[in-house]
Amino acid sequence: MNALNRDLKKLTTWLEELKGQCVKEDPYCLTFHLMPKVGWLNDPNGLCHYNGEYHVFFQYAPFDATGGAKFWGHYTSIDMINWQDEGTALYADQPFDCHGVYSGSALIEDGKMYLYYTGNVKEMGDYDYIIKGRQHNTVLAVSEDGRTFKHKQLLMTNADYPANMTAHIRDPKVWKENDTYYMVQGARDKEDVGQILVFASSDKVNWKVINTLRSSEKFGYMWECPDLFELDGYTVLMLSPQGIEAEEIKYQNIYQSGYYFLKGDFKTSNYTLGQFEELDRGFDFYAPQTFIDEKGRRILIGWMGLPDIDDLYSNPTVAYGWQHALTLPRELQIKDGKLIQKPVIEIEALRQNEQEWAVKDTLKVEAPKTFEIDLKVDLLKDDFELIIKKGMYLTYKKAEGLFTLAFDGCGYGRDKRSVKIDVLRNLRLFVDTSSVEVFLNDGEEVFSSRFYPEADERSIELRGHSLEGKLTLWEMKAMTIENKGDK
């Protein structure tokens, strides 16, 4: 431990103790989503299942709810509903990461946890911080217990990346195939074309660029947070492109997150990328990362937020000293050639006080503060509208095949997002104190968003014509989160 690490740890602990109670007093403090103890949260990092525990690291800026120096926060769990706050795992305490421990991933091997991340450095001077002035270093930290990281090793600097790249190379995702380790990193070249760099290594330490993945036509100026994996016979390339223009109801957020199906060999030029598909149609979703757990499931967690949205919409939680959260963990599957997302089954353990109503055109009931709804539509001949807490509107226009999530006032600048869906068979949504996640047709389409209704508002209203079905509602209990040292 160097002196800077020691002082950052003391300062972070002091701030969490000083401001943590204020966060808990916020009526919009979430109950069954992971959020920062104080300050700012963004990308999920280092997701893994290690020695029987789920590990969720995340970008953490404790000193300022609007951003600042990024560290890695850390939660662990044996079941994804009862969590332990392990404190801050990685600090910006070295010359090669002094302006931020940026995003990265975990590799589990030989009983050890290997964390790869981007060390961010912004040099002093008159720079554009695109071509010059920024160091994006690839760094490795190793742990033998999943909690203690005593040594960092600098693996690559800007000089190790291709000469046609800008200084924007980041977010390493690492895995092993046979006897070779592979890494993908997001990149922006000097022609402002987003792409993915593929690296290979025989020892986890010495890496060499072996390929570049890019679309046939330019699709954004920067591809962030890449993830490359096999699922149900498909090769999936997941990424978060920046610089995509909106097209009607598509690509409505400032930055997108989605995936390509990759055909061919990602290690050579003998590959093709299919159509880019958005992962989530909501206002608040970015930088997802996946991992395989010890049950063999491919699980995704995303950041329920976006960068650079200050001119678009806001979050009133900043007044209480915190901002942003992570999505529910979602199991991924391929169905009919499409990536499907379903909340992991463990979340159902938070259900209590089940209620069920037969729906005939209309329904108006009072709901708990936080809840899950499952709406099964047996016969849908016309449009319907589901209104949550008088400010959230979920509508389906059958003739247009259009589903829309919209807010009236409680969106803090969020207006509406839509998706084409020919036949709507079911709708499942999770409403926390200030968030919603909507799953259509068993996860065929998903909307994630923050929203801020009146604290005491509980109404649910369903309106339709020739609408018949069944609505089931469960109150959702809060997850348990213990602080490090509580046990």
Rosetta blueprint (number, residue, H / E / L):
1 M L
2 N L
3 A H
4 L H
5 N H
6 R H
7 D H
8 L H
9 K H
10 K H
11 L H
12 T H
13 T H
14 W H
15 L H
16 E H
17 E H
18 L H
19 K H
20 G H
21 Q H
22 C H
23 V H
24 K H
25 E L
26 D L
27 P L
28 Y L
29 C L
30 L L
31 T L
32 F L
33 H L
34 L L
35 M L
36 P L
37 K L
38 V L
39 G E
40 W E
41 L E
42 N E
43 D E
44 P E
45 N E
46 G E
47 L E
48 C E
49 H E
50 Y E
51 N L
52 G L
53 E E
54 Y E
55 H E
56 V E
57 F E
58 F E
59 Q E
60 Y E
61 A E
62 P L
63 F L
64 D L
65 A L
66 T L
67 G L
68 G L
69 A L
70 K L
71 F E
72 W E
73 G E
74 H E
75 Y E
76 T E
77 S E
78 I L
79 D L
80 M L
81 I L
82 N E
83 W E
84 Q E
85 D E
86 E E
87 G E
88 T E
89 A E
90 L E
91 Y L
92 A L
93 D L
94 Q L
95 P L
96 F L
97 D L
98 C L
99 H L
100 G L
101 V E
102 Y E
103 S E
104 G E
105 S E
106 A E
107 L E
108 I E
109 E E
110 D L
111 G L
112 K E
113 M E
114 Y E
115 L E
116 Y E
117 Y E
118 T E
119 G E
120 N E
121 V E
122 K E
123 E L
124 M L
125 G L
126 D L
127 Y L
128 D L
129 Y L
130 I L
131 I L
132 K L
133 G L
134 R E
135 Q E
136 H E
137 N E
138 T E
139 V E
140 L E
141 A E
142 V E
143 S E
144 E L
145 D L
146 G L
147 R L
148 T L
149 F L
150 K L
151 H L
152 K E
153 Q E
154 L E
155 L E
156 M E
157 T L
158 N H
159 A H
160 D H
161 Y L
162 P L
163 A L
164 N L
165 M E
166 T E
167 A E
168 H E
169 I E
170 R E
171 D E
172 P E
173 K E
174 V E
175 W E
176 K E
177 E E
178 N L
179 D L
180 T E
181 Y E
182 Y E
183 M E
184 V E
185 Q E
186 G E
187 A E
188 R E
189 D E
190 K L
191 E L
192 D L
193 V L
194 G E
195 Q E
196 I E
197 L E
198 V E
199 F E
200 A E
201 S E
202 S L
203 D L
204 K L
205 V L
206 N L
207 W L
208 K E
209 V E
210 I E
211 N E
212 T E
213 L E
214 R L
215 S L
216 S L
217 E L
218 K L
219 F L
220 G L
221 Y L
222 M E
223 W E
224 E E
225 C E
226 P E
227 D E
228 L E
229 F E
230 E E
231 L E
232 D L
233 G L
234 Y E
235 T E
236 V E
237 L E
238 M E
239 L E
240 S E
241 P E
242 Q E
243 G L
244 I L
245 E L
246 A L
247 E E
248 E L
249 I L
250 K E
251 Y L
252 Q L
253 N L
254 I L
255 Y E
256 Q L
257 S L
258 G E
259 Y E
260 Y E
261 F E
262 L E
263 K E
264 G E
265 D L
266 F L
267 K L
268 T L
269 S L
270 N L
271 Y E
272 T E
273 L E
274 G L
275 Q L
276 F L
277 E E
278 E E
279 L L
280 D L
281 R L
282 G L
283 F L
284 D L
285 F L
286 Y E
287 A E
288 P E
289 Q E
290 T E
291 F E
292 I E
293 D L
294 E L
295 K L
296 G L
297 R L
298 R E
299 I E
300 L E
301 I E
302 G E
303 W E
304 M E
305 G L
306 L L
307 P L
308 D L
309 I L
310 D L
311 D L
312 L L
313 Y L
314 S L
315 N L
316 P H
317 T H
318 V H
319 A H
320 Y H
321 G L
322 W E
323 Q E
324 H L
325 A E
326 L E
327 T L
328 L L
329 P L
330 R E
331 E E
332 L E
333 Q E
334 I E
335 K E
336 D L
337 G L
338 K E
339 L E
340 I E
341 Q E
342 K E
343 P E
344 V L
345 I H
346 E H
347 I H
348 E H
349 A H
350 L H
351 R E
352 Q E
353 N E
354 E E
355 Q E
356 E E
357 W E
358 A E
359 V E
360 K E
361 D E
362 T E
363 L E
364 K E
365 V E
366 E E
367 A L
368 P L
369 K L
370 T L
371 F E
372 E E
373 I E
374 D E
375 L E
376 K E
377 V E
378 D E
379 L E
380 L E
381 K L
382 D L
383 D L
384 F E
385 E E
386 L E
387 I E
388 I E
389 K L
390 K L
391 G L
392 M E
393 Y E
394 L E
395 T E
396 Y E
397 K E
398 K L
399 A L
400 E L
401 G L
402 L E
403 F E
404 T E
405 L E
406 A E
407 F E
408 D L
409 G L
410 C L
411 G L
412 Y L
413 G L
414 R L
415 D L
416 K E
417 R E
418 S E
419 V E
420 K E
421 I L
422 D L
423 V L
424 L L
425 R L
426 N E
427 L E
428 R E
429 L E
430 F E
431 V E
432 D E
433 T L
434 S L
435 S E
436 V E
437 E E
438 V E
439 F E
440 L E
441 N L
442 D L
443 G L
444 E L
445 E E
446 V E
447 F E
448 S E
449 S E
450 R E
451 F L
452 Y L
453 P L
454 E L
455 A L
456 D L
457 E L
458 R L
459 S E
460 I E
461 E E
462 L E
463 R E
464 G E
465 H E
466 S E
467 L E
468 E E
469 G E
470 K E
471 L E
472 T E
473 L E
474 W E
475 E E
476 M E
477 K L
478 A L
479 M L
480 T E
481 I E
482 E E
483 N E
484 K L
485 G L
486 D L
487 K L
